[in-house]
């Protein structure tokens, strides 16, 4: 009886092992077959190639769209296709996902060297690794890679696999896919690349960090020449083509006079606005997008952001042309190259005293005069007992004096008199209260509720535009490849304030800068209309100000809402630094 049990036990072990392997292989097969390219995050991209320019016609960015897997009309340029096949997988069209001869040679080389020196991977295997696995150098990963490659060859044809490869392969310097590599290394669309440039990009595939032209241009050129030689020997190019490409001088993107902006979030915002506009139009393959961004201002603002306190303190800046609503500058972080959060659009923070323009505007609409007196003394509304920021109280003071000193008592008194519902309605007409719904609490009057930098800056821009509000836009026009107009920005304004009321608000704002809490923004001889704002614990530091036809808002704070040792005066001073730079005003 014992012998029979032992015999069964011996049989169970291989059955379990076989079952485990079978289940694992089955799950791999199901995962691969279910793989949906359009839903795959790494394949997400615009459906069009684009060139984005600034308002003064400087190139900000350009990028070829990724190759469409399901679209047979979307062809890969011949030299590009042949360069990668010749250098990476000569038998690409002959094998079924794996090249046994290459794998055998790689295994032999690895045994001889005593470590994993050579991979022997086909293009299909590289796609399998990129989309489903990692770059661990071990036998288990290699086995998975082989299985996945066979399944991929079953599901997709060769052109689709090649497109997946060219869309996703990592080519160094943050470039995933040949479209990004083309932009990063040469500042070009794929269609604009020369044979020499294509060969250099193809030469990066085996080891992007080693062959990067930014790290070692001589080694990158040496590897480019190897790719060209391989293409010549495989019959893809003529001897004349090869020699001409070898003699061609490499002009990397950093060597061009018109460098692109290294700000993915800004470019993404421009593209999102473009997508929104063309959503119901034709399926364009190439767009020329003219943004309203002033490249020079953008670069100056970015450099000024570095002065905003300690390293971990973040910074955002937005400039709007008041009479058109066009966004001229948008800084979302001190470090745009690694930034992944748009602090101009997505950050909803308490507005502090910048919101006080709303209750004061409401008072002026109701007929209150700038000289009318209000009590600036400690007071409670039921259980709510606000304090002035400086805990300094001035007794009976005029409306204009209360704004200059940024009283917290007076705007709440105004709000209680006029009604919170009326304050909310007025705020809504200024474009505020939609990101975070305003509720009827007294603290609303002094900016306890949040909104983003775009909306509060646009609200001040309306005051700078004689009480007419625009819908802010970062685009000037969109054209097709042959310069045919698709869309053009035609600003439409809505009147929200009577001119007399608007002029009185500007007097309040001017007084705040000349003599009040916003005087860090004062520039001698200039009429500046602005207001600082601070949330509890100096967590949010604001200044929104207008000079001439430009309204610029600045926010400083910690992303994790920590308290700051700075004040809103720092935001006002950085505003002054920015304005003096772009207008060349000595301060």
Secondary structure, 3 states (H helix, E strand, C coil): CHHHHHHHHHHHHHHHHHHHHHHHHHHHHHHHHHCCHHHCHHHCCCCCEEEEECCCCCEEEEECCCCCCCCCCCCCCHHHHHHHHHHHCCCCCCCCCCCHHHHHHHHHHHHHHCCCCCCCCCHHHHHHHHHHCCCCCCHHHHHHHHHHHHHHHHHCCHHHHHHHHHHHCECCCCCECHHHHHHHHHCCCHHHCCHHHHHHHHCCCCCHHHHCCCCCHHHHHHHHHHHHHHHHHCCCCCHHHHHHHHHCCCCCHHHCCCCCCCCHHHHHHHHHHHHHHHCCCCCCCEEEEEECCCHHHHHHHHHHHCCCCCCCCEEEEEEEECCCCEEEEEECCCCCCCCCCCCCCCCCEECHHHHHHHHHHHHHHCCCCCCCEEEECCCCECCECCCCCCCCCCEEEEHHHHHHCCCHHHHHHHHHHHCHHHHHHHHHHCCCCCCCCCCCCHHHHHCCCEECHHHHHHHHHHHCCCCEEECCECEEEEEECCCCEEEECCCCEEECCCHHHHHHHHHHHHHHHHHCCCHHHCCCCCCCEEEEEECHHHCEEEEEEEECCEEEEEEEECCCCCCCCCCHHHHHHHHHHHHHHHCCCCC
